[in-house]
Amino acid sequence: MLDDILTLKEVAEYLKLTEKTAYRLAAEGKLPGFKVGGSWRFKSIDIEDWIESRKRNNKK
C-alpha cells in the first residue's frame, strides 16, 4: 500500500470486505482506526500489523 492513511472504502477494498463490515469492525474496536471529523481513517502500518496478528492467532 502506497498511502500512509487509508479511508474506510480503501481498507474495505484491501481486505475484500463490504464497507458496512469494515465500518462495524472499526466501530467495535476490532479493526484499528481513528476518526477525523466523523470519518474513519486507518494507518496502513496498523492494518498490516493487524493482519499479521490475526495470522499468528489463527495458527494456534
PyMOL commands that set and color helices and strands:
alter all, ss='L'
color gray80, all
select helices_A, chain A and resi 8-15+19-27+44-58
alter helices_A, ss='H'
color red, helices_A
select strands_A, chain A and resi 5-7+34-36+39-43
alter strands_A, ss='S'
color yellow, strands_A
deselect
rebuild
show_as cartoon
